[in-house]
Amino acid sequence: MYLISVIISTYNWPKALMLCVGSLLAQTDKEFEIIIADDGSSPENLQITRSFCANANIPIAYVYHDDQGFRAGTIRNKAVAQCKGDYLIFLDGDCIVRPDFVAKHRQLAEVGCFVPGNRVLLNRPYTQEVLEQGILLHQKSFSDFLLLRLQNKINRVVAFFSLPLGFFRHLHPHKWQKAMTCNLGVWKIDFLAVNGFDELFEGWGYEDSDLVIRLVHQGIKRKEGRFAVPVLHLWHPQNDRSRHDLNYQRLMERLDQPDFILAQKGVSQYLE
């Protein structure tokens, strides 16, 4: 059985990260490692999460760089350069997963494909409740989530249905929209083939879409992960979007260039 590397990006939110990691430690499939990609958390928050991870039953590595603004692509590239797995699952540190998350991603993994999952959003008051009370969302049943939906504490419940879908998962092989690295599976060999995330995308916006577009240009096909691998996404304020327009313009230019495959400033700089 091949090793999976779960790469969790985080920044200065240890309470959320501990819930995220805690849900991964409860997985039914144990053949994976965790790489925490820390985009510059404070020394205090860094110590909290390092202490929490110290005695985990799953290998956990920590990759850190100084805070120089939002550089999610950069820290993820550095994390991939350190990981040992053949298959990568990118996850945000404010996402909680169910116990079969890794097992379902393993079932969906297919040569020549990337797998975007979907997410269920918590509202602001319930997120605060979860964090303050340390509610273990990964232990909740479908009926619990149905009640939360009826209370408008989460935005949907249909995502928790588990459907085989079969060939329907391959209906849109070139679709890049709504494939986000808060929940994305991809073979490491394919990630390296496009040189990973392009670090020219600094600040919030579209570094994940750019990765997916270049994977599609490389011939890697989308395999839909909906109705199989949802994550629960905690509410948080919007990030600084001052570079949105510049990043979007760069993305649109690349979308129209099918021969644009390699990140200009990617993961290769961290590989030996």
C-alpha positions, 0 to 999 in steps of 0.5 A, a space after each residue: 500500500 502506497 503512502 499518502 502525504 496529507 499537507 495541511 496549510 496553516 497560519 496563526 490559528 492553533 485551535 482550528 489546526 488542533 481540531 483538523 489534526 485531531 480528526 486526521 488522527 482518528 482516521 480508519 486508514 493509517 497509511 499516511 503522514 501529515 506535513 504541517 505547512 506553516 505560513 509564518 505563525 507566531 512563536 507562541 502559536 507555533 509552540 502550541 501546535 508543535 506540542 499538540 503534535 508531539 505524541 501523535 500516532 501518525 508521523 507529523 512533520 512541520 515545515 515553517 517559514 517566516 511571515 512575509 504575507 500570504 504565501 500559501 503556494 510557497 509553503 506548500 511547495 516546501 512541504 511537498 519537497 519534504 514529504 515521503 508519500 506517493 499521493 498528496 492530499 492538500 487540506 486547509 488547517 481550518 478544515 475538519 475531516 470525517 474518519 474515512 476521509 483518507 480511505 475514501 481519497 485512496 479509493 478515488 485515487 487514479 493514475 492520470 487524475 486529480 481529485 477535488 473534494 467539496 466542503 461544508 461551511 459552518 456559520 460564524 456563531 457555530 464555528 465559535 461554539 466549536 472552537 470554544 467547546 472543542 466540539 469533535 465534529 469528526 465524531 458526529 453522525 449524519 443525523 447530527 449534521 442533518 440537525 445542524 443544517 435544520 438549525 442553519 449552523 452548516 450550509 448543506 447536508 447533501 455533501 455527506 451522502 456517499 454515492 459511487 457515481 461511477 463514470 459520472 466522476 469523469 464527466 468533466 475531465 478538463 474542468 478547473 473551476 471549484 477545485 480548491 486546495 482546501 481539499 484536493 488529491 493529486 499524485 506527487 509525480 503529477 504535481 512535480 511534472 507541472 513544477 507545483 504551485 507557482 509562487 508568482 501568485 503572492 497574496 490571496 487568490 487563484 494559486 490553486 486554480 493555476 495549479 489545476 489548470 496546468 495539471 489539465 494542460 499536462 493531460 491530468 484529468 479531473 475525477 470528481 470527489 463530491 459525495 465521497 470526501 467532504 470537509 467541514 470548513 470553519 468560518 473565518 474572515 476574508 483574507 486580504 484580497 488586494 492582489 486579487 485582480 493581478 492574480 486573476 489576470 495572470 490566471 486568465 492569460 494562462 488559461 488561454 495558453 494550453 502549452 503553459 504547464 510548468 510553474 515559473 517559480 515552483 517546487 523544483 527550487 526546493 528539491 535536491 
